Amino acid sequence: MSVTYLKRGKTEEARSEDDAKVRASVEGILKDIEARGDQAVRDLSEKFDKYSPASFRLSESDIEALMNRVSARDMEDIKFAQAQVRNFAQAQRDSLLDIEIETLPGVILGHRNIPVQSVGCYVPGGKFPMVASAHMSVVTASVAKVPRIIAATPPFKGEPNPAVISAMKLGGAHEIYVMGGIQAVGAMALGTETIKPVDMLVGPGNAYVAEAKRQLYGRVGIDLFAGPTETMLIADATVDSEMCATDLLGQAEHGYNSPAVLLTNSRKLAEGTMEYIEHLLKILPTAETARRSWEDYGEVIVCDSHEEMLAVANEIASEHVQVMTDRDDWYLENMHSYGALFLGPRTNVANGDKVIGTNHTLPTKKAGRYTGGLWVGKFLKTHSYQKITTDEAAAMIGAYGSRLCLLEGFVAHAEQCNVRVRRYGGRNVPYGGAAE
C-alpha cells in the first residue's frame, strides 16, 4: 500500500498523555461530587463557569422568560430543525417492532421495546451554544417516550442561553439545569440532594465530558463515547481545494483538539487544500481555535487508489466521513467503520450537525468500529419474555431442559425442569421421578 502523509497531527503517544491527564482530573472531580453533592456542583460551577445562581434548575417562569427573548425567525428555525429530527426518529421508532411468536406448539416467545425510565441529556455550550444538540438528545428521547428527560447545559457568557433553553423545552425536557461539564454529567448520573439520578446519560461534549461518561458507565448507561468532533474528507479530483478546505475548517473550529483529515488520491488537490486552508485561516473569525486544531490534529493523506483510501478510512474510523468522489455509492456499500456518512458535494457535515434530521451525536476515537451514533433505539431496552401454555409443551421442554442441565452438572437447575415434567407430564407426584 502506498500511503503518503503530507501533514500529520499529534502522535498517538502525545494524545495518550493528554488522555491520561484528563482521566486523572475527571476521577477526582467525580469523587468530589459523589461526596459533597450540591455543594461540590456549586463550587465547580463557580470555578469553571463563574456561575452560581440561587438554583441551577430553571423554573417554568425562568424558561418562559428566556424563550420570549428568542426572535421569531430563530424560533421558527429551531422548530423546523426539530421537526426534521423528530420525523426521522419516529420513522426509526416505527421500524422497531414488539414481537411474539409460537416457536413450538404451546411455546410462546417474544420481546418488548421498553423506554429507559430516566435520561440525562447533556448539551454543550461553553464556547458555542450548541442549540442543535438539544434536538438530537431531547427530541429523540421524547420520541422514544422516556418518562423523565432532564437536560443540562453550561451558562453562555454568564447566563442561560435563550436559544438552547428554548430547544430543550420545545424538545420535551421535563427538567432543565444550567450546569456545565463534568459537574453536569456527574450530578445527573450520581444524584445530589436536589437532583434525582438518571438511568442513562446521553449527548456529546469535550474530552472531559466524554471521559466522565466513560468513568460513569456501569453506574448508569451511556449512549456512546462522543468526544471532540472528528471529520474526514474522502475526495478525488471531482472537487476543488476551496470546498475541501472549507469543509475541514468547518469542523476544526469546534475546539482545540478536533481532528480533521483529508484523504485523497490527488496530490494536486491535497497541496491546493493545504494552501487554501492557510488563506482561510487569515480571514476566519474562529481562526484561533481552528488553527490550533489544524496544526495539532489535522492530517493530509495521499493514496494511490480508491481501494487504499477505503482501507485507510475504515482504519481511522472517523466520526464524520464526507465522501466527494466519482463513486460515492461504492463507499456507502464498502465503508464499515465510521460515525455518519455525508455523500456527495451537495451535502456537508454542518447540515447533519444542525438540521437535516439524522442525529449528530456520533462515535469518536474509533468507536465507530463497534457502535453507531445516537438514535431512538438507544433509549429503548429490548426485553424478552417466554410463556408455555400447554401441559404437553411444559413436559417436553422440561425433559430436554433437565437433561441439558445435568450435562453441565447443574442438579438444582435440572430439578426445576423435573418438577414441570412430573406436574404436567401425567406423573403428578410431589417428589422423585426425574425426567427420562
C-alpha positions as CSV (number, residue, x, y, z in Angstrom):
1,M,0.0,0.0,0.0
2,S,1.3,3.4,-1.0
3,V,0.2,6.0,1.6
4,T,1.9,9.4,1.9
5,Y,1.3,11.8,4.8
6,L,1.7,15.4,3.6
7,K,0.8,16.5,7.1
8,R,0.5,14.7,10.4
9,G,-1.1,15.6,13.7
10,K,0.0,14.8,17.2
11,T,1.5,11.4,17.7
12,E,-0.5,8.6,19.4
13,E,1.9,8.8,22.3
14,A,1.2,12.6,22.8
15,R,-2.6,12.0,22.5
16,S,-2.4,9.2,25.1
17,E,-0.6,11.6,27.5
18,D,-3.3,14.2,27.1
19,D,-5.9,11.5,27.7
20,A,-4.2,10.4,30.9
21,K,-4.2,13.9,32.3
22,V,-7.9,14.2,31.6
23,R,-8.6,10.8,33.1
24,A,-7.0,11.7,36.4
25,S,-8.7,15.1,36.6
26,V,-12.2,13.7,35.9
27,E,-11.8,10.9,38.5
28,G,-11.1,13.4,41.3
29,I,-14.0,15.6,40.4
30,L,-16.5,12.8,40.2
31,K,-15.4,11.6,43.7
32,D,-15.9,15.1,45.0
33,I,-19.5,15.3,43.5
34,E,-20.3,11.9,45.0
35,A,-19.1,13.0,48.4
36,R,-20.4,16.6,48.6
37,G,-23.3,16.7,46.2
38,D,-24.8,20.1,45.6
39,Q,-22.0,22.0,47.3
40,A,-19.4,20.3,45.0
41,V,-21.5,21.2,41.9
42,R,-21.8,24.8,43.1
43,D,-18.0,25.0,43.8
44,L,-17.2,23.6,40.4
45,S,-19.6,25.9,38.6
46,E,-18.1,28.9,40.3
47,K,-14.6,27.7,39.4
48,F,-15.1,26.7,35.8
49,D,-18.1,28.8,34.7
50,K,-18.1,31.7,37.1
51,Y,-21.7,31.0,37.7
52,S,-23.6,30.5,41.0
53,P,-27.3,31.0,40.7
54,A,-29.8,30.6,43.6
55,S,-30.9,27.4,41.8
56,F,-29.3,25.5,38.9
57,R,-32.7,24.2,37.9
58,L,-34.8,26.7,35.9
59,S,-38.4,27.3,36.9
60,E,-41.2,27.4,34.3
61,S,-41.3,31.2,34.6
62,D,-37.5,31.3,34.0
63,I,-37.9,29.2,30.9
64,E,-40.8,31.3,29.6
65,A,-38.8,34.5,30.1
66,L,-35.8,33.1,28.2
67,M,-38.0,31.8,25.4
68,N,-39.5,35.3,25.0
69,R,-36.0,36.6,24.2
70,V,-35.6,34.4,21.1
71,S,-36.6,36.1,17.9
72,A,-39.5,34.8,15.8
73,R,-37.1,33.8,13.0
74,D,-34.8,31.9,15.3
75,M,-37.7,30.1,17.0
76,E,-39.1,29.1,13.6
77,D,-35.7,27.7,12.6
78,I,-35.5,25.7,15.8
79,K,-38.9,24.3,15.3
80,F,-38.1,23.4,11.7
81,A,-34.9,21.6,12.7
82,Q,-36.7,19.7,15.5
83,A,-39.4,18.6,13.0
84,Q,-36.7,17.0,10.8
85,V,-35.1,15.2,13.7
86,R,-38.4,14.1,15.1
87,N,-39.7,12.8,11.8
88,F,-36.6,10.7,11.2
89,A,-36.5,9.4,14.8
90,Q,-40.2,8.5,14.5
91,A,-39.5,6.6,11.3
92,Q,-36.7,4.7,13.1
93,R,-39.0,4.0,16.1
94,D,-41.7,2.7,13.8
95,S,-39.2,0.1,12.4
96,L,-38.7,-1.4,15.9
97,L,-41.4,-3.8,16.5
98,D,-42.5,-5.8,19.5
99,I,-42.7,-9.4,18.5
100,E,-44.4,-12.6,19.8
101,I,-44.2,-15.9,18.1
102,E,-45.1,-19.5,18.8
103,T,-41.9,-21.5,18.2
104,L,-43.4,-24.8,19.1
105,P,-47.0,-25.8,19.9
106,G,-47.7,-24.2,23.3
107,V,-44.3,-22.3,23.5
108,I,-44.6,-18.5,23.2
109,L,-41.6,-16.3,22.9
110,G,-41.5,-12.5,22.4
111,H,-39.8,-9.3,23.1
112,R,-40.9,-5.8,24.1
113,N,-39.1,-2.5,23.4
114,I,-39.4,-0.5,26.7
115,P,-38.1,3.1,27.1
116,V,-35.3,3.8,29.6
117,Q,-37.2,5.4,32.5
118,S,-34.9,8.5,33.0
119,V,-32.3,10.1,30.9
120,G,-29.9,13.0,31.4
121,C,-29.2,14.9,28.2
122,Y,-26.0,17.0,28.2
123,V,-26.0,19.9,25.7
124,P,-22.5,21.5,25.3
125,G,-22.4,25.3,25.1
126,G,-19.5,26.9,27.0
127,K,-17.6,28.1,23.9
128,F,-20.5,27.8,21.3
129,P,-24.2,27.4,22.3
130,M,-25.0,24.0,20.8
131,V,-28.7,24.5,20.1
132,A,-28.7,21.5,17.8
133,S,-27.5,19.1,20.5
134,A,-30.8,19.7,22.3
135,H,-32.7,18.5,19.3
136,M,-30.6,15.4,18.9
137,S,-30.9,14.1,22.5
138,V,-34.1,15.6,24.0
139,V,-36.3,15.3,20.9
140,T,-35.1,11.7,20.2
141,A,-35.7,10.7,23.8
142,S,-39.1,12.2,23.6
143,V,-39.9,10.2,20.5
144,A,-38.8,7.1,22.5
145,K,-41.4,8.1,25.2
146,V,-38.8,8.3,28.0
147,P,-40.9,9.3,31.1
148,R,-38.3,11.6,32.7
149,I,-36.0,13.7,30.5
150,I,-33.7,16.1,32.2
151,A,-31.3,18.4,30.3
152,A,-28.3,20.3,31.4
153,T,-26.2,23.0,29.6
154,P,-23.5,25.4,30.8
155,P,-24.1,29.1,31.0
156,F,-23.1,31.1,28.0
157,K,-21.5,34.5,28.8
158,G,-22.6,34.2,32.3
159,E,-26.3,33.3,31.8
160,P,-28.6,30.6,30.4
161,N,-28.6,30.8,26.6
162,P,-32.2,31.5,25.5
163,A,-32.0,29.5,22.2
164,V,-30.6,26.4,23.9
165,I,-33.2,26.6,26.7
166,S,-35.9,27.0,24.1
167,A,-34.7,24.0,22.2
168,M,-34.7,21.9,25.3
169,K,-38.2,22.9,26.3
170,L,-39.7,22.5,22.8
171,G,-37.9,19.2,22.5
172,G,-39.7,17.8,25.6
173,A,-37.3,18.2,28.5
174,H,-39.1,17.8,31.9
175,E,-36.3,19.4,34.0
176,I,-33.7,21.9,32.8
177,Y,-30.5,22.7,34.6
178,V,-27.8,25.3,33.8
179,M,-24.7,23.4,34.6
180,G,-21.7,22.6,32.5
181,G,-19.0,19.9,32.0
182,I,-18.1,17.2,34.5
183,Q,-20.3,18.7,37.2
184,A,-23.4,18.4,35.0
185,V,-23.0,14.8,33.9
186,G,-21.7,13.9,37.4
187,A,-24.7,15.4,39.1
188,M,-27.2,13.8,36.7
189,A,-25.6,10.4,37.0
190,L,-24.7,10.3,40.7
191,G,-27.5,12.5,42.0
192,T,-27.3,15.2,44.7
193,E,-29.6,16.4,47.4
194,T,-31.7,18.2,44.8
195,I,-31.2,16.2,41.7
196,K,-32.6,12.7,41.4
197,P,-30.1,10.5,39.5
198,V,-30.9,9.3,36.0
199,D,-30.6,5.8,34.5
200,M,-28.7,6.9,31.3
201,L,-26.5,9.8,30.1
202,V,-26.5,11.0,26.5
203,G,-25.0,13.8,24.5
204,P,-21.7,15.0,23.1
205,G,-19.1,17.1,24.9
206,N,-15.4,17.9,25.2
207,A,-12.7,15.5,26.3
208,Y,-13.6,15.9,30.0
209,V,-17.3,15.2,29.4
210,A,-16.5,12.2,27.3
211,E,-14.2,10.8,30.0
212,A,-16.7,11.5,32.7
213,K,-19.3,9.4,30.8
214,R,-16.7,6.6,30.4
215,Q,-16.0,6.5,34.1
216,L,-19.7,6.7,35.0
217,Y,-20.6,3.9,32.6
218,G,-21.9,0.9,34.6
219,R,-23.3,3.2,37.3
220,V,-25.5,4.5,34.5
221,G,-25.9,3.6,30.9
222,I,-24.5,5.9,28.2
223,D,-25.3,6.4,24.6
224,L,-21.7,6.2,23.3
225,F,-18.3,7.8,23.6
226,A,-18.8,11.1,21.9
227,G,-15.9,13.4,22.5
228,P,-14.3,16.2,20.5
229,T,-15.6,16.3,16.9
230,E,-13.7,14.5,14.2
231,T,-14.1,14.9,10.4
232,M,-12.6,13.2,7.4
233,L,-12.9,14.1,3.7
234,I,-12.5,11.3,1.2
235,A,-12.1,13.3,-2.0
236,D,-10.8,12.9,-5.6
237,A,-10.3,15.3,-8.5
238,T,-14.0,15.8,-8.9
239,V,-14.0,18.5,-6.3
240,D,-11.7,21.5,-5.6
241,S,-9.5,22.8,-2.9
242,E,-11.9,25.6,-1.8
243,M,-14.6,23.1,-0.9
244,C,-12.2,20.7,0.8
245,A,-10.5,23.5,2.9
246,T,-13.9,24.9,3.9
247,D,-15.2,21.6,5.0
248,L,-12.1,20.7,7.0
249,L,-12.0,24.0,8.9
250,G,-15.8,23.9,9.3
251,Q,-15.3,21.2,11.9
252,A,-11.8,22.1,13.1
253,E,-13.4,25.3,14.6
254,H,-15.3,23.2,17.2
255,G,-12.4,23.1,19.6
256,Y,-8.6,23.0,20.1
257,N,-8.5,19.2,19.6
258,S,-10.8,18.4,16.7
259,P,-9.1,16.1,14.2
260,A,-9.7,17.0,10.5
261,V,-8.3,14.6,7.9
262,L,-8.2,14.9,4.1
263,L,-7.8,11.5,2.4
264,T,-7.3,11.8,-1.4
265,N,-5.8,10.2,-4.4
266,S,-4.9,13.6,-5.9
267,R,-1.7,15.2,-4.8
268,K,-2.7,18.4,-6.6
269,L,-5.9,18.5,-4.5
270,A,-4.0,17.8,-1.3
271,E,-1.5,20.6,-1.8
272,G,-4.1,23.0,-3.0
273,T,-6.3,22.3,0.0
274,M,-3.4,22.9,2.4
275,E,-2.6,26.2,0.7
276,Y,-6.3,27.3,0.7
277,I,-6.6,26.4,4.4
278,E,-3.8,28.9,5.2
279,H,-5.8,31.5,3.2
280,L,-9.0,30.9,5.1
281,L,-7.2,31.0,8.5
282,K,-6.3,34.6,7.8
283,I,-10.0,35.6,7.5
284,L,-11.9,33.1,9.6
285,P,-13.4,34.7,12.7
286,T,-12.8,31.4,14.6
287,A,-9.3,31.0,13.2
288,E,-7.7,30.9,16.7
289,T,-9.5,27.7,17.5
290,A,-9.5,26.2,14.0
291,R,-5.7,26.9,13.5
292,R,-4.7,25.1,16.7
293,S,-6.9,22.1,15.8
294,W,-5.5,22.0,12.3
295,E,-1.9,22.4,13.4
296,D,-2.1,19.7,16.2
297,Y,-4.7,17.3,14.8
298,G,-5.0,18.0,11.1
299,E,-3.8,15.4,8.6
300,V,-3.4,15.2,4.8
301,I,-3.0,11.7,3.4
302,V,-2.4,10.8,-0.3
303,C,-3.2,7.3,-1.6
304,D,-2.7,5.7,-5.0
305,S,-6.2,4.3,-5.3
306,H,-9.8,4.3,-4.0
307,E,-9.2,0.9,-2.5
308,E,-6.3,2.3,-0.5
309,M,-8.4,5.2,0.6
310,L,-11.2,2.9,1.7
311,A,-8.8,0.8,3.8
312,V,-7.3,3.9,5.5
313,A,-10.7,5.4,6.1
314,N,-12.0,2.2,7.8
315,E,-8.9,2.1,9.9
316,I,-9.2,5.7,11.1
317,A,-13.0,5.3,11.7
318,S,-13.7,9.0,11.9
319,E,-16.9,10.4,13.4
320,H,-17.9,12.3,10.2
321,V,-16.9,11.0,6.9
322,Q,-17.6,13.2,3.9
323,V,-17.3,11.5,0.6
324,M,-16.9,13.6,-2.6
325,T,-15.7,11.3,-5.4
326,D,-16.8,9.8,-8.7
327,R,-18.0,6.7,-6.8
328,D,-19.8,7.8,-3.6
329,D,-22.2,4.9,-3.5
330,W,-19.3,2.5,-3.7
331,Y,-18.0,4.0,-0.4
332,L,-21.5,3.7,1.1
333,E,-21.5,0.0,0.2
334,N,-18.0,-0.7,1.5
335,M,-17.4,1.6,4.5
336,H,-17.9,-0.3,7.7
337,S,-16.3,1.8,10.5
338,Y,-17.4,5.5,10.9
339,G,-20.0,7.6,12.7
340,A,-22.0,9.0,9.8
341,L,-21.5,9.4,6.0
342,F,-22.2,12.5,4.0
343,L,-22.3,11.6,0.4
344,G,-21.6,14.0,-2.5
345,P,-20.6,17.7,-2.7
346,R,-24.2,18.9,-2.2
347,T,-24.3,17.7,1.3
348,N,-22.0,18.6,4.2
349,V,-21.4,17.8,7.9
350,A,-22.9,21.1,9.0
351,N,-26.2,20.1,7.6
352,G,-26.0,16.9,9.6
353,D,-25.0,18.8,12.7
354,K,-27.8,21.2,12.6
355,V,-30.9,20.5,10.5
356,I,-31.1,17.6,8.0
357,G,-32.6,15.2,10.5
358,T,-30.1,12.5,11.2
359,N,-28.6,12.5,14.7
360,H,-25.3,14.4,15.2
361,T,-24.2,12.6,18.4
362,L,-21.8,10.2,16.9
363,P,-18.9,7.8,17.9
364,T,-15.4,9.2,18.2
365,K,-11.9,7.8,18.9
366,K,-12.5,4.8,16.6
367,A,-15.7,3.8,18.5
368,G,-17.4,3.6,15.1
369,R,-15.8,0.1,14.8
370,Y,-18.4,-1.3,17.3
371,T,-21.2,1.2,17.6
372,G,-23.3,3.6,15.5
373,G,-24.5,7.0,16.7
374,L,-27.3,8.1,19.0
375,W,-30.7,7.2,17.7
376,V,-34.2,6.4,19.1
377,G,-33.2,2.8,19.7
378,K,-30.5,3.9,22.2
379,F,-33.3,5.0,24.5
380,L,-35.1,1.6,24.2
381,K,-34.3,-1.6,26.0
382,T,-35.4,-4.8,24.2
383,H,-36.6,-7.3,26.9
384,S,-37.5,-10.9,26.0
385,Y,-40.3,-13.0,27.6
386,Q,-41.4,-16.6,27.4
387,K,-44.6,-18.4,28.2
388,I,-45.7,-22.1,28.0
389,T,-49.4,-22.6,27.6
390,T,-49.9,-26.4,27.4
391,D,-49.1,-29.3,29.6
392,E,-47.6,-31.2,26.7
393,A,-45.2,-28.3,25.9
394,A,-44.2,-27.9,29.6
395,A,-43.3,-31.7,29.9
396,M,-41.5,-31.8,26.6
397,I,-39.4,-28.7,27.1
398,G,-38.8,-29.8,30.7
399,A,-37.4,-33.1,29.7
400,Y,-34.9,-31.5,27.3
401,G,-34.1,-28.9,29.9
402,S,-33.4,-31.5,32.6
403,R,-31.0,-33.5,30.5
404,L,-29.1,-30.4,29.3
405,C,-28.8,-29.1,32.9
406,L,-27.4,-32.4,34.1
407,L,-25.0,-32.3,31.1
408,E,-23.5,-29.2,32.7
409,G,-23.7,-30.6,36.3
410,F,-26.5,-28.3,37.5
411,V,-28.6,-30.7,39.5
412,A,-30.9,-28.0,41.1
413,H,-31.4,-26.5,37.6
414,A,-32.5,-29.9,36.4
415,E,-35.0,-30.2,39.2
416,Q,-36.7,-27.0,38.2
417,C,-37.4,-28.8,34.9
418,N,-38.2,-32.1,36.5
419,V,-41.0,-30.6,38.7
420,R,-42.7,-29.5,35.5
421,V,-42.3,-32.9,33.9
422,R,-43.9,-34.5,37.0
423,R,-46.7,-31.9,37.3
424,Y,-47.7,-31.6,33.6
425,G,-46.5,-34.9,32.1
426,G,-49.0,-37.1,33.8
427,R,-46.9,-38.0,36.8
428,N,-48.2,-35.6,39.4
429,V,-46.2,-36.8,42.5
430,P,-44.6,-34.5,44.9
431,Y,-41.0,-35.9,44.9
432,G,-38.8,-38.1,42.8
433,G,-39.3,-39.2,39.2
434,A,-36.6,-37.4,37.3
435,A,-37.2,-36.8,33.6
436,E,-36.2,-39.7,31.5
